[in-house]
Amino acid sequence: MVTNTAIIMIMVGNFFYAYQCIFQTRSYIQKYGFGEGSAIMTRLVGTFAAGFGIILLIALLTTIKGGWLLFTYGFIQAVIGAVVCYRTINSEWGIIEGLKTSPEGYIAPGVIAVLNLVVLITGKELLFM
């Protein structure tokens, strides 16, 4: 139960960001002051989140049996994302005029990392078959 709940939370988080990046690009860019030139990269990030969310949906509808690599990737990517975003926000890149930084940039991937770790721990009997 804990495993499925954590997977659903990861999936919803990914779909949330995918939707914002792909379908609400302009408002997402304006929210953080990225600038109009960031639309391509913003949408590209959305495709990664959408892809991971779709794979998680498929895993929930079928089985996570043997799927340890999926959640290991999710954990590693989210940890790297949290660290890189934290360092970027707290560097010269985080004080660019017009940019609106937010701790959401590292808190969200940090939460996703923890949730992937929860799945790896609570679902180990199925994941590592």
C-alpha atoms as one frame of an Amber mdcrd trajectory, in Angstrom:
protein
   0.000   0.000   0.000   2.794   2.433   0.913   4.610   1.510  -2.291   1.634
   2.220  -4.562   0.820   5.452  -2.740   4.402   6.673  -3.196   4.335   5.697
  -6.895   1.052   7.577  -7.369   2.545  10.649  -5.679   5.623  10.523  -7.942
   3.414  10.052 -10.999   1.083  12.939 -10.095   4.066  15.208  -9.412   5.557
  14.395 -12.803   2.252  14.926 -14.607   1.768  18.231 -12.735   5.104  19.608
 -13.922   4.695  18.107 -17.389   1.339  19.829 -17.796   2.709  23.180 -16.662
   5.804  22.959 -18.863   4.110  21.654 -22.013   0.599  23.119 -21.948   1.030
  26.231 -19.806   4.460  27.186 -21.093   3.939  30.939 -21.219   2.509  31.231
 -17.701   5.192  28.874 -16.322   7.945  30.984 -17.921   6.364  34.194 -16.617
   5.924  32.727 -13.133   9.695  32.336 -12.781  10.851  35.071 -15.170  12.795
  32.650 -17.369  12.318  34.725 -20.502  10.620  33.865 -23.777  13.736  32.136
 -25.104  13.360  29.375 -22.520  10.201  27.906 -24.089  12.030  25.107 -25.899
  13.942  23.981 -22.805  10.876  24.360 -20.582   8.854  22.140 -22.890  11.735
  19.672 -23.187  11.829  19.312 -19.393   8.076  18.718 -19.528   8.570  15.824
 -21.938  10.933  14.106 -19.499   8.411  14.497 -16.685   5.562  13.283 -18.915
   7.540  10.256 -20.053   8.390   9.226 -16.504   4.768   9.758 -15.432   3.479
   7.563 -18.278   5.961   4.797 -17.418   4.824   4.938 -13.784   1.184   4.684
 -14.879   2.030   1.621 -16.960   3.900   0.108 -14.002   0.874   0.657 -11.744
  -1.504  -0.877 -14.284   0.723  -3.903 -14.886   3.397  -4.661 -12.287   6.487
  -3.181 -10.719   7.991  -6.667 -10.508  11.658  -6.424 -11.446  11.363  -2.660
 -11.966  14.074  -1.597  -9.525  16.003   0.255 -12.226  13.079   2.600 -12.911
  12.951   3.797  -9.307  16.728   3.836  -8.966  16.851   6.139 -11.982  14.063
   8.270 -10.469  15.975   8.534  -7.200  19.331   9.401  -8.782  17.850  11.908
 -11.236  15.863  13.654  -8.488  18.891  13.871  -6.164  20.989  15.345  -8.975
  18.139  17.731  -9.809  17.791  18.900  -6.209  21.533  19.478  -5.795  21.980
  21.226  -9.149  18.938  23.450  -8.613  20.006  24.348  -5.071  23.500  25.257
  -6.255  22.147  27.206  -9.231  19.640  29.193  -7.177  22.380  30.031  -4.661
  24.908  31.155  -7.294  25.302  34.091  -9.644  22.695  32.385 -11.871  20.109
  32.805  -9.133  20.402  36.595  -9.001  19.822  37.436 -12.660  17.624  40.494
 -13.033  14.004  39.516 -13.618  14.492  35.902 -12.517  12.157  34.767  -9.742
  13.860  31.943  -7.889  12.023  29.687  -5.522  13.047  26.879  -3.177  10.481
  24.809  -5.105  13.298  24.247  -7.608  15.128  21.981  -5.176  12.392  21.016
  -2.716  10.202  19.311  -5.361  12.993  17.061  -6.683  14.055  16.391  -3.094
  10.565  15.129  -2.292  10.535  13.026  -5.469  13.908  11.531  -4.476  12.551
  10.555  -1.056   9.431   9.026  -2.609  11.535   6.951  -5.031  13.628   5.771
  -2.084  10.433   4.832  -0.229   9.357   2.742  -3.229  12.762   1.050  -3.397
  12.629   0.179   0.304   8.972  -0.761   0.712   8.667  -2.548  -2.622  11.993
  -4.409  -2.548  10.389  -7.875  -2.592   8.776  -7.129  -5.964  11.331  -4.747
  -7.401  14.385  -6.934  -6.954  12.961 -10.211  -8.318
